[in-house]
Amino acid sequence: MTQPQDQDFSQEVQPGEPTGSLYAEGTAMPIPSASAHPEPAAPNEQAWDEEAAGLIEDDATPMPAEDTYAVAEPITAAPQPAQQPMSQPAQQPAPAPQPAQQPAQQPAPAAPAIDLAARPDSTIEIGSTTRLSWAARTDVGLVRGHNEDSYLVKSPLFGVCDGMGGHAAGEVASALAVRAISEHAPEHADDPLLGAAVEAANEAVIDGAATGVGKPGMGCTASVAIIEDAHMAIAHVGDSRIYLLRAGTLVRLTHDHSYVEELVDAGEITADEARVHPSRSIITRALGSDPDMYADHFSLDVERGDRIIVCSDGLSSMVRDGAIEALAVSSATAADCTDALVSAALAEGGHDNVTVIVVDVVSDGREEARRRALMRGVVGWLAAVMAVVAVVAVVLALIVNNSWYVGAYAGNVGIFRGVRGNILGIELSHLERTTEVALTDLPESTQHQLAAGIDVASEAEAEATIEAYQAQIADEQQKKKLVASGAQSDSSDGTVGSATGASGPEAATQDRGGE
């Protein structure tokens, strides 16, 4: 598979080093001195060599250590002695030589030629929730006789365990580990508890070998993540890996527990050289080897649009991080990305089992939190408005119930409760009763006042006002009767009334005085 020629990816994702403030690593293996290479097995830890003779199954095709997992041109020189595991620079060219030196390389991994759907030993699982979308695929590869990888998809829990041991039942170890992690994993993104679940899986693998479930010497790696809203907890042992793709940049989050990773940490080889190193298969920490084994664990924040990749070394040992980044960026969905990565590993030779889980963060919960906050603000504002309206309504009700006025109604005087006017078409007063006082019996000025309404302090005052009107009308009527009676008596005596209302002789005197 052709690797990018114009870019050196050796410094893109440095093993064991955080990028920015993404994480702080929980634990690290001792780094050997730069002057001498340590033996494969540390005094307190059992080293694992997946390619050692006798551990690879009989039906597999063993490959020479010098060209196992190589991505560049095969190394034709004889392997170095055990005390000098690192190849000489002249015997191991860089993984990305010039185009003139690779005329027969395969096409770029963006367009793999391997049809995964036609492979009987390749399975895929796809799922999604409102927060996450994922896909998981495992493939036996093109060389191994059976698949020792196991993966865990139990949203929001995802993990990969790579079994080791060949005939020593690596697939049993990985299956036991996945089951134990699933049973002991926390419900939330709590990395110490997730690390404890991986350590419980270590005990399960050891107990399985002791009780005859599997075989002595079996073991596995474990890389597990819990993604909850905007947080992700990670626990890790071995050389399986977890990557984070954010804004087009790939970051390796986990630190390999392997011999070549210690050489990289010591500055003796580069990350690209570690991929083709003869001792790259030596694992310095794994499940099933040590009852006191501990898991690295840490937490970091994730956001919408992030893509998390959990994989076995069947991918990372075959495909450079730069190519993984290019495929992850160019894949639209988690399923497309999973298929592209597995296909790329097979196109490079598929020397090991390949398991890849890709998880896309569809929603990190921040938008929902903002919407909830906005909704709470709207509800609070509406509640405040409704409270004000309620207070105003109560005040108006008190005013309406305790206010009175006298006004005109259907040609008579009426007594009203409330205040004159309306709000949104709702009248703020109502007629209590209509009196028998006719407007026409009252003076014109009083009629104008009643048309506008005359406020009174109480119903009793309104009744008193009506009584006053009735008394006034009665007086006027009495005066009119007296005037009419006087006029009739004067006319019967032959006297003439004056214009001023006088009659008899006084009227005549006034009339002459007027002349």
Residue pairs with C-beta under 8 A, 6 or more apart in sequence:
1 71
1 105
1 106
1 107
1 108
1 109
1 319
1 323
1 344
1 347
1 348
2 102
2 105
2 106
2 107
2 108
3 71
3 72
3 95
3 96
3 105
3 320
3 322
3 323
4 96
4 322
4 323
4 326
5 96
5 98
5 99
7 322
8 96
9 96
9 272
9 320
9 321
9 322
9 323
9 325
10 270
10 271
10 272
11 271
12 250
12 321
12 322
12 325
13 19
13 243
13 250
13 251
13 252
13 271
13 321
14 252
14 271
15 252
15 255
15 256
15 261
15 264
15 265
15 271
15 274
16 25
16 28
16 255
16 256
16 261
16 264
16 265
18 24
18 25
19 251
22 244
22 251
22 253
22 300
23 234
23 253
23 298
23 299
23 300
24 298
25 255
25 296
25 298
26 191
26 195
26 295
26 296
26 297
26 298
27 294
27 295
27 296
28 255
28 265
28 296
29 257
29 261
29 262
29 284
29 285
30 42
30 262
31 262
31 265
31 266
32 38
32 262
32 263
32 266
33 266
34 266
34 267
34 268
37 83
37 84
37 85
37 86
37 263
37 268
38 259
38 262
40 47
40 49
40 259
40 279
40 282
41 47
42 284
44 290
44 292
45 284
45 285
45 289
45 290
45 293
46 219
46 286
46 289
46 290
47 259
47 282
47 283
47 284
48 164
48 219
48 281
48 282
48 283
48 286
48 289
49 55
49 281
49 282
49 283
50 56
50 164
50 165
50 166
50 281
50 283
50 352
51 62
51 63
51 65
51 68
51 281
53 62
54 166
54 167
55 164
55 165
55 166
55 167
55 168
56 62
56 166
57 144
57 145
57 146
57 166
57 167
58 145
58 167
59 145
60 143
60 144
60 145
60 166
61 143
63 143
63 351
64 79
65 79
65 278
66 74
66 75
66 76
66 77
66 78
66 79
66 87
66 278
67 74
67 75
68 280
68 281
68 351
69 275
69 276
69 280
69 317
69 318
69 349
69 351
69 352
70 275
70 276
71 95
71 275
71 276
71 318
71 319
71 320
71 348
72 93
72 94
72 95
72 96
72 97
72 102
72 276
73 93
73 97
73 101
73 102
75 87
75 91
75 92
75 276
77 87
77 88
77 91
79 278
80 86
80 87
80 88
80 278
85 259
85 277
85 278
85 279
86 263
86 268
86 269
86 273
86 277
86 278
87 273
87 276
87 277
87 278
92 273
92 276
93 101
94 272
95 272
95 275
95 276
95 320
96 272
96 320
106 347
106 348
107 113
108 323
108 326
109 319
109 323
109 326
109 327
109 340
109 343
109 344
109 347
109 348
110 326
110 327
110 330
110 340
112 340
112 343
112 344
112 346
112 347
113 347
114 343
114 346
114 347
116 122
116 124
116 137
116 139
116 339
116 342
116 343
116 346
119 139
121 139
121 140
121 147
122 137
122 138
122 139
122 140
122 342
123 137
123 138
124 135
124 136
124 137
124 335
124 338
124 339
125 135
125 136
125 137
125 153
126 134
126 135
126 136
126 334
126 335
127 133
127 134
127 135
127 153
127 155
128 134
128 362
129 155
129 362
130 362
130 363
131 156
131 227
131 229
131 361
131 362
131 363
131 364
131 365
132 155
132 156
132 227
132 359
132 360
132 361
132 362
133 333
133 334
133 359
133 360
133 362
134 153
134 155
134 158
134 334
134 357
134 358
134 359
134 360
135 333
135 334
135 335
135 337
135 338
135 339
135 357
135 358
136 151
136 153
136 158
136 338
136 355
136 356
136 357
136 358
137 338
137 339
137 342
137 354
137 355
137 356
138 147
138 149
138 151
138 353
138 354
138 355
138 356
139 147
139 314
139 342
139 345
139 346
139 350
139 353
139 354
139 355
140 146
140 147
140 353
141 147
141 314
141 345
141 346
141 350
141 351
141 352
141 353
141 354
142 346
142 349
142 350
142 351
143 349
143 350
143 351
143 352
144 351
144 352
144 353
146 171
147 171
147 353
148 162
148 163
148 164
148 165
148 170
148 171
148 174
148 220
148 353
149 160
149 161
149 162
149 163
149 171
149 174
149 312
149 314
149 353
149 354
149 355
150 160
150 161
150 163
150 171
150 174
150 175
150 177
150 178
150 220
150 355
151 158
151 159
151 160
151 161
151 178
151 310
151 355
151 357
152 158
152 159
152 160
152 161
152 178
152 181
152 182
152 224
153 357
154 182
154 185
156 189
156 226
156 227
156 228
157 181
157 182
157 185
157 224
157 225
157 226
158 224
158 225
158 226
158 227
158 308
158 310
158 357
158 359
159 178
159 181
159 222
159 223
159 224
159 225
159 310
159 357
160 221
160 222
160 223
160 224
160 240
160 310
160 311
160 312
160 355
160 357
161 173
161 174
161 175
161 177
161 178
161 181
161 201
161 220
161 221
161 222
161 223
161 240
161 287
162 170
162 174
162 220
162 221
162 238
162 239
162 240
162 312
162 313
162 314
162 353
162 355
163 169
163 170
163 171
163 172
163 173
163 174
163 175
163 218
163 219
163 220
164 170
164 173
164 218
164 219
164 220
164 221
164 283
164 286
165 173
165 215
165 217
165 218
165 219
167 215
168 214
168 215
168 216
168 217
168 218
169 214
169 215
169 218
170 218
170 219
170 220
172 208
172 213
172 214
172 215
172 218
173 205
173 208
173 209
173 214
173 218
173 219
173 220
173 287
173 288
174 220
176 201
176 204
176 205
176 208
176 213
176 214
177 198
177 201
177 202
177 204
177 205
177 220
177 222
177 287
178 201
179 204
180 197
180 200
180 201
180 203
180 204
180 205
181 197
181 198
181 200
181 201
181 222
181 224
183 197
183 200
184 196
184 197
184 200
184 201
185 193
185 194
185 197
185 224
185 226
186 193
186 194
186 197
186 226
186 233
188 226
188 228
189 226
189 227
189 228
189 229
189 231
189 232
189 233
189 299
190 226
190 233
191 233
191 234
191 235
191 297
191 298
191 299
192 297
194 224
194 226
194 233
194 234
194 235
194 297
195 235
195 294
195 295
195 296
195 297
197 224
197 235
198 222
198 224
198 235
198 236
198 237
198 287
198 295
198 297
199 293
199 294
199 295
201 222
201 287
202 237
202 287
202 288
202 290
202 291
202 293
202 295
203 291
205 214
205 218
205 219
205 220
205 287
205 288
206 288
206 291
207 213
208 214
208 218
209 215
209 216
209 217
209 218
209 288
218 288
219 283
219 286
219 287
219 288
219 289
220 238
220 286
220 287
220 288
221 237
221 238
221 239
221 240
221 283
221 286
221 287
221 312
221 313
222 235
222 236
222 237
222 238
222 240
222 287
222 295
223 234
223 235
223 236
223 237
223 238
223 240
223 241
223 242
223 254
223 310
223 311
224 234
224 235
224 236
224 310
225 232
225 233
225 234
225 242
225 308
225 310
225 359
226 232
226 233
227 302
227 308
227 359
227 361
229 364
229 365
230 301
230 302
230 303
230 364
230 365
230 366
231 299
231 300
231 301
231 302
232 299
232 300
232 301
232 302
232 308
233 297
233 298
233 299
234 242
234 253
234 254
234 296
234 297
234 298
234 299
234 300
235 295
235 296
235 297
236 242
236 254
236 255
236 295
236 296
236 297
237 257
237 285
237 286
237 287
237 293
237 295
237 296
238 256
238 257
238 258
238 283
238 285
238 286
238 287
239 256
239 257
239 258
239 261
239 283
239 313
239 316
240 254
240 310
240 311
240 312
240 313
241 252
241 253
241 254
241 256
241 309
241 310
241 311
241 313
241 315
241 316
242 252
242 253
242 254
242 308
242 309
242 310
243 250
243 251
243 252
243 253
243 308
243 309
243 311
243 321
243 324
243 328
244 250
244 251
244 253
244 300
244 302
244 306
244 307
244 308
244 309
245 251
245 306
245 307
245 308
245 309
245 325
245 328
245 329
246 303
246 305
246 306
246 307
247 305
248 325
248 329
249 325
250 321
250 324
250 325
250 328
252 321
253 300
254 296
255 261
255 296
257 283
257 284
257 285
257 286
258 280
258 282
258 283
258 284
259 279
259 280
259 282
259 283
259 284
260 269
260 274
260 277
260 279
260 280
260 282
261 274
262 284
263 269
263 274
263 277
264 270
264 271
264 274
269 277
271 321
272 320
274 280
275 316
275 317
275 320
280 317
285 293
286 293
287 293
302 308
302 361
302 364
303 361
303 364
303 366
304 361
304 362
304 363
304 364
304 366
304 367
305 361
306 360
306 361
306 364
307 328
307 334
307 337
307 358
307 359
307 360
307 361
308 358
308 359
308 360
308 361
309 324
309 328
309 337
309 341
309 356
309 357
309 358
309 359
310 356
310 357
310 359
311 341
311 354
311 355
311 356
311 357
312 352
312 353
312 354
312 355
312 356
313 352
314 345
314 350
314 351
314 352
314 353
314 354
314 355
315 324
315 341
315 342
315 344
315 345
315 354
315 355
315 356
316 324
317 351
317 352
318 344
318 345
318 348
318 349
318 350
318 351
318 352
318 354
319 327
319 341
319 344
319 345
319 348
323 344
324 341
324 344
327 337
327 340
327 341
327 344
328 337
328 341
328 358
330 340
331 337
331 340
331 358
333 360
334 358
334 359
334 360
335 358
337 358
338 356
338 357
338 358
341 356
341 358
342 354
342 356
345 354
346 354
396 423
396 428
399 418
399 419
399 428
400 417
400 418
400 419
400 428
400 429
401 417
401 418
403 417
403 418
403 419
403 429
403 455
404 415
404 416
404 417
404 432
404 455
404 456
404 457
404 458
404 459
404 461
404 462
405 416
405 418
405 419
405 420
405 429
405 453
405 454
405 455
405 456
405 462
406 413
406 414
406 415
406 416
406 450
406 453
406 454
406 456
406 462
406 465
406 466
407 413
407 414
407 416
407 420
407 450
407 451
407 452
407 453
407 454
408 414
408 439
408 447
408 450
408 451
409 416
409 431
409 434
410 434
411 438
411 439
411 440
412 434
412 435
412 436
412 437
412 438
412 439
413 434
413 435
413 437
413 438
413 439
413 442
413 450
413 466
413 469
414 431
414 432
414 433
414 434
414 435
415 431
415 432
415 433
415 434
415 435
415 459
415 462
415 463
415 466
416 429
416 430
416 431
416 432
416 453
417 429
417 430
417 432
417 459
418 427
418 428
418 429
418 430
419 428
419 429
420 428
420 429
420 453
421 427
421 428
421 429
422 428
432 459
435 466
437 466
437 469
437 470
437 473
439 447
439 450
440 447
441 473
441 476
442 450
442 469
442 472
442 473
446 469
454 465
456 462
456 465
483 501
486 503
487 497
487 503
490 496
490 497
490 503
490 504
491 497
493 504
495 503
495 504
495 505
495 507
495 508
496 503
496 507
496 508
496 511
497 503
497 507
498 506
498 507
498 510
498 511
500 507
500 510
502 510
